[in-house]
Amino acid sequence: MAEAIHPVKKTLIIVSAVLALLGAGGLLVVRDLLAPSTGGAVVVYCAAGFKTPVEVVAAQFKTETGVEVQLQYGGTATLLSAIQTARRGDLFLAADSIAIEEGRRQRLLREVIPVALQRPVLAVPKGNPKQLTTLESIQAEGVRLALTNPESAAVGRITKSVLGDRYEALASRAIVTKPTVNDIASDLSLGAVDAAIVWDSTVAQFPNLEAVQLPVLSENLESASIAVLSASTQSPAALRFARYLAAPDRGGKILQEMGFTPTAGDRWTPTPELVLYSGGVNRPAIESLLHDFSEREGVRVTTVFNGCGVLCASMKAMADSTDPKFPDAYYACDLCFVPPVAKFFPETLVLTETEIGVAVKKGNPAGIASVADLARPGLRVGLCNAEQSTLGFMTRGILSTIDMVEAVQKNVAVEVPTADFLINQLRAGALDAAIVYKVNAIPQQEHLDFLPIGHPGARAVQPFSIRADSPNRHLADRLLEFLREHRSRFEAAGFQWRGEEVKIESAKIEVPEWLRPNKDQKASPAEHP
């Protein structure tokens, strides 16, 4: 009796065959065939070249977590077409970055986690009996060559792209073209062909094969990644398996043992905790976003909101970033408070900026027209503390440029670490005016007016930085991307958006002269509050 074929495997065989024969038109035939009911299992569309290690990882994952992983195999391009058609499932493990980029362009994919690096090579039997060492040698008469279909398999697509005009001549010499890299590697292993172009990681899975490096091919290093499908209805479970697959002490270890070159994923823990230090100004925009992110990822985000002077002092006090309380990410109130911790956060990305001005009671009963008016006798003024906060430090810099520090200080009734305390004091009638961020005043515009200061430096720029040695670096990267996907939430809170800018080196941040202790000093002012 013939062995029964599992329905999922049978479906993929049909899909691969149909797409190979019909190309994109085959999508009409396979519609609604994929993604049967999984009963809560995590469904992974897996590039065929990863079949052996991922089966081991999935079994180990189930043993540790109790969560079943259902694997569906095929060529990377074939699987992407199936995902586009079915709009069901949870994860896509692609053998190349092209498929990931295309999936994102089509809005089929969300979070992406790198898994391994691989490059195309020429595979031959052990000992290379026909001495095949060049592109020309495998096109010689009598050489039986196997290739993958570039319309279905990533290595075929890469080979065709890299060779350009030379590809057609090579393809014409192939005696067989198949939909997956494992198919042609198996043919070569069985002696049905003499050579095949496959991934270096594929050769490692066949003991009787060896790899020949053809520079035109092997110079192309491709990143294999696993991505969450936009259609997934169980993102925490999906991301949990993705993290497990990429973790150096879990999936990464298995991949390495089987000849892959794994990327450095985050260390494995069932429920990671991400520690975020954030300046108080950012709280209105990110507090609910952090909750949404933690729910989607199935992780904990522990956030410490405070003045950046306090946050920097805390980090300096800990000194050693191996302290479990040391932040994985730091979202400062202004760029000037990044250089003092640049050795921990070597790069930063500006997300937003906001204006600094004077908040007064609605209608401005005290008749304040400029920051100089804050020195008028009898006014009760609130400031942020210059040693504890970015806003306080910048306020002192602004006042020093107009020689008003001492005059305004005489009217200061309260100094606090963050501006939200000043807003509360104004609402309660304990203050007549306070220097705050515009985003602090916007939610209270029914009760308060915001008066621009008119100083060229009265703008705070908020950068987001990720700790270089964080054990949760990839998780922090995904948090940053999650924040960048929600521009509207920041603008609704009153911030000006700058999240499309490129990263900058923290140590090279130029601090404005008016924030330096004296004009000849080059050190960051954040080291001197």
N, C-alpha and C positions, 0 to 999 in steps of 0.2 A: 504493500500500500504506500502511495506517495506521502511524504511528510507534509502536514498541513502548514500553510503559510499564515503567519500572524497577520490580521487585517491591516495593521498600521504599516508593516513591512510591505505587504502586497500593494497598498495604496502608493507607497513611495516608488516601488518598482514601476507601477503603471505611470506615475507622474514623470519619472525620469525618462522612460521610454517615449512617452508622448511628446514631452518637451524637446527631447533630442531630435525627434522626427519632424515635429511641426513648428518648433521655435516658439515665439511668443503667442502664435495662434492657438497653441495647445492649451493655453489657459482657459479657453472656453470649454474644453473637454473636461478639465479637472475641477472645475468649480464645484464647491460643496463636497468634495471627496475627502478633504483633509480634516484633521483635528476632531476625532470622535470624542465623546464624553469621557473625561478622565477621572471623575470621582474625587477631585481634590488634588490629584497628582500634579507636579510641576512638569509641564510639557516643554521639552527642549528640542528645537530644530537644530540638529548637530551636523556640521561638516563631516563627511565620511572619513576623512583622514584622522579625525579625533575619536573615532569609534571605540578603539580598544581602551585608551586611558579613561575616557569619560564613563564608560560602563563600570570600570572599577571605582571611580570617584562617586558615581551615583549610588552604587551599592554600599559604599562606606558611609555616604551621607545619610542614607536611609537607616543604617545601623545606629548612627549617632543621634539622629534627630527624629526618626520615625516617619519622615516625609518621603513619599515615593517620587521618583523622577522617571518620567516616560520619555524615552529618546526616539526621535525620528530622524533617520539619516538620509543624506543625499549630497549632491554637489552643492556648493555654496550658492551659486546663481539659481539653481533649481529650487532650493529651499526658500530663497528670497521671493521668487515668483509664487511659490505656494503660500507663503505668509501673506503676500499681497492679495491673493485670491481668497484664502480662508478667513483672514482677520480673526484668528483664534490662536490660542497658545500663550506661552509665557516668556520663553527665551530663544535667542538665535545665536548659536556659536558659529561665527563666520571665519573662514580661513584667510581672508584678506580684508584690508581696510576699505577697498573699493565698494564691497557689498554693504559695509556699515555706513559709509557716506551716502550711498544710494538709498538705503533704508531710512536714514534720517531725512534725506531730501523729500522722500515720499511720506514722511511722518508716520512710518511704521515702527520706528524704534525710539526708545527714550534713553535711559541710562546705559552707558557703555563701560565695561570693565576689561582692560587688556588681560590676556591669558598667556600668550606665548609669541615668540618670534620664530619665523621660519623662512627659508629661501629655496627657490627651485634649483634642482640639481639633475644631472644625468645619472640614472640608476642603471647599473649593469650587474651581471652575476659576479660573485666573489672571484677575485683574481683577474677580472676583466679579460676573459679569454680572447675577445676580438680586438683588444687594445683600442677601444673607442675613447678618444680624449678630446675631440674637437667637434664643433657643429658640423663641419664638412664630413667627418668620418662616419657619423650616423646617417648620412644621406647617401653613403656609398652603396653600390649594387650588392645585394645579398644580405644587407643588414635589416633585420626585422624590427621596426620601430613602432612603439605604442605611444599614443598621446591621449590626453583627456579632451573632451569637447569644451571649447572655450565658452560655449553658450550655457554650460551647466556647472563646470568645475573651476574653482578659483585659480588653480595652478595653470590650467589651460588658458584662461583669460590673461594671466600675467605673462605667460610665454608668448602669446600672440602679440600683446602690447609691447613687450620688450624687443621682440625681433622685428616688428614692423614689416617692411617690405620683404624680409627674408622668410617670414612665417609661411607663406603659401607654398614655397618650394619645399620647406621642411614637411608641412602637412601632407603634401602630395606623396611623400615617401613613406608615410605611416601605413602599416598594413591593418591597423585597428585603431579606432577612436572610441573611447568609452566615457560614460558620464561621471565617474568618480575616480579619484586618485588611487583608492584601494583596488579598484578593478584592474587597472593596468599594472600595478605593483604585484598583484596576485598572478597575472599572466606571466610577468617576467620571472617571478619566483618559481613558477611551474615549468619554465623553459619554452613557453609558447612564443615569446619574443626575445630579442637580444638586448634591447635597451628601451628605456622609458623616461620621460621627463616628469619628475614627481617632486614633492617637498623633501628636504633633508630629513625631516622628522619621520616621513613615511619609510625611508630606507632603514632607519633605526629599528623599525618594527618587523623587518624581514631579515632573519639571521644570515640567509644565503645571498644577500645583496650587498653591494657597496656603492658609494656615491663618488661620482667624478665631478669636480667643480669646473663648470664652464663659466668663465668670468662674465660673459655677456648675460648669463642668467643669474649666477649666484651672488652677484653684486647687489641684487635687488632683495633687500630684507623686508619681509612683510609682517605686519602685526595681525595676529589672530585675536579676536575679542568676542566676548559674550555680551549681548545686549538684551535689555528688557523690551518685550513687545508692547507697543502702545495699546494693543488689545487685551493685555493681561489684566485679569480681575483679581489677582493675588500677588501684587508687587512685593510685599514683605517676604513671602516665601520664595519668589523668584530671585530677588536680590540676595536672599540668604544663601541659596545654592550658588549663585554667581560669585559671591564672596568666598564661599567654601572652595570652589573650583580654582580661584586665583590665589588662595592663601598659601604661602610658602610651606607651611607645615601640614597642609592637607592636599588639595588638588595639585598645587605646584610641585610638591614632592613626588607625587605619582607621575606627573608629566615628565619630570626630569629623569626619573628612573626608566621611562620608556623612550628616551632619546629626544624629547622635546627641549626647547630652550624657554623655560617659563619666565614671564615677567615678574617683577617684585610686587606682589599684591599685598594687601593689608594682612596683618596677623589674624589668625582665626579666633573668633569668640562668637558664641551664638547670638549675643545681643551686645554689639559694640557700644561704647560710650564715647561720644565726641565732646570734648571740652572746648567751649568757645568763650573767649573774652571779647566783650563788646563795649564800646563807649555808649554812654546813656542816650546820646542823640539818636542812635540807630534803633532804639527799642520800638518806637511806634510802627516802624516799617517791617521789622523782622520778627517780632515776637510770635505772631500767628503763623508766619511762614516757617519758622523753626518747628512749630507743632506739626504743621502739615508734612514737613520733610521727615520728621521722626516717625510719623505714622506710615508714610509711604515706604520708608526703608526698613521699618521694624527695628529701630535703634533708639538709644537715648541721647539727647543733646542737652548737656549741662551748660547753662549759660550764666556767666557772671557779668552783669551790667554795672559799670561804675565809671568814674572819671578816668581818663587815660593815664593821668599821672599816678593814680592809685594802682591801675592795672600794670603799668610798667614797673613800678616799685615792687609789686608783688612778684612779677617775673624775675626781677633782679635778685630779690630775696631768696627765691627758690634756687636760682643760679644754674642748677643742673636740670636739663630738660627731661631727664629720665624720671623726674618726680611725677607720679600719676596724676597730680593735680595741675601740672603744667599744661597750658592750653594747646590744643591741636591747631586752632585757628584764632586769628586776632583781627577784629573789625574795628579799626581806630576811628576816632572822631575827626582826625586830621592827619595829613601826611607827616607833620613835624613830630608826631609821636611814634613813628616807625623806626627811624634810624637808631634810637637807643637800644632796640632789641633786634637789630638787623642780623646779628649772628644766628639768631634762632629762626628769623623770617627773612631770608635773603631776597625774596621777590614779593611784590605786592601789586594788586590790581585795583585801580580806582573804580568804585561803583557809583558814587553819588557826590553831590555837594549841596551846601545850604548856606544861606546868607546869615550874617550876624547883625543884630540890631537891638533896638530898645523896645521893650514891651511896657505898655502903660495901660491904665484903666480905659475902658471904652469912652471915646470922646476926648481923651487926653486932657482931663481937668487941670492938670498941673501946667499945661501949656509948654511941654518940652519940645523944642525944635531941633536940637542937636545934642550930641553926646556931651558937649561942653556944659549944657544946662544941668547935667547931673551933679555939678558942683555947687548949684544954688543952695543957699542956706535953708535948712528946714526940710529938705527932701529926704525921704527914706529910700535908699538904693540897695538893690540886691545884686551881688556878683557871684560868679563861680570862683572857687579857690584856685589860685594860680599854681599852687604846688600839687593839686590833686586832679585837675581837669584840663583838657585841651581848651575848652572855652575860656576858663579863667586865665590860662597862660596867654591865649590870643588877645583877650580883653586887656590884659596888662600891656601887651605889645602895642595895641592900638592907642591906648591912653598915653603911653610913653612918647609916641611920635608927635603928640600935640601938647606934651608937657602937662598932662592933667592927672597923673597917677595920684599924687598926694592930695590934690584938691577934691577929687571924687571920693577918695578913700575916707575922707572926713565924714561923708554922708552914708557910708556903707553900714547898713543895719544888720546884714547877714551875709556870710560867705558859705557856700555849700559845694559839694563835689559835682552835682549835676543840675542842669537847668530846670528839670521838672519840679524840683523843690521851690525854685523861685516863682514859677508859674502858680503854684499852690498858694504861696505867700501873697502874691498879687491878688489872686481871687479872694483871699480871706481879708484883704484890706490892710495887711501888715506892711506892705511896701507901696511906694508911689511909682517906682520904675525899676526895671531890671534889664541887664544885658543878657540876651538869650539867643538861641538859634531860631530862625524863622519857623522851622518845623515844630518847635516847641509851642509857638504862639498860634499856629494855624488851627489846631483843634479847639482853641478857646476864642475864636474870632468874634463870637457873639458877645463876649465879655471884655476882650482886650483888643487894643490896637498895636500894630507892629510898625515901628519907625525905622527905616533904613539908616545906617550910620553914615554912609557915604565915604567910608575909608576904602582905599584900593585893596586892602588886605582883609576886609571884613567878610570873608568867605571861608568856610571850612570844607575841606575835601576829604571824603571818607574812603579809605583804602581797605581792602580785604587781603589778609596774608595767611599763608598756610605754613606751618612749621616744617622745616626741611626733614627732620628726623622723626616726624610723627608716625606712630604705628598705625594710624588711621588716615594716612595721607590721601588715599584714593577716596575714602568716604568724605573727607574735607573738600576734595576737588569736586565731588558730586554736589555737596552743599553749595559751593560757590556757583556751579552751573545752575542749580535749582533757583538760587536767588536771581541770577541773571535772566532766567526764564520769566520772571515776574516783575518786569520793569514797571508795569502799571501800578503795582502795590506801592512802590517807592514814590512814584509821581503823585499818587493819591494822598500820600502822607506829607507832600510838599517838597520833596527832594527834587533836585535837577539831576537827570540821569546821565551817567558817563560810563556805563558798564560795557560799552563796546570798545573801549580803549585797550591797548596792549599792556602786558605786565611791564613793570619797571624794577630796576635793581634798588633794593632798599638802601644800600649804603651810598648810592649816588643821588639820593633825594636832596635837592637844593632847598635849604631853609631860607625863607625871605629875610632880607637884612633887618627888617623891623622886628623880627622875632629873635634875633641874636642878642646876647647880652651886651655886646658892643660890636661895632661895625667891622672890626678887624678879626673877630673870632670866627673860625670856620666850623667849629663843632656844632652839632645839633643842639638847638635850644632846649630840647626835651631832656637833655642831660643836666640842665641847670635850673629847673624850676624850684 
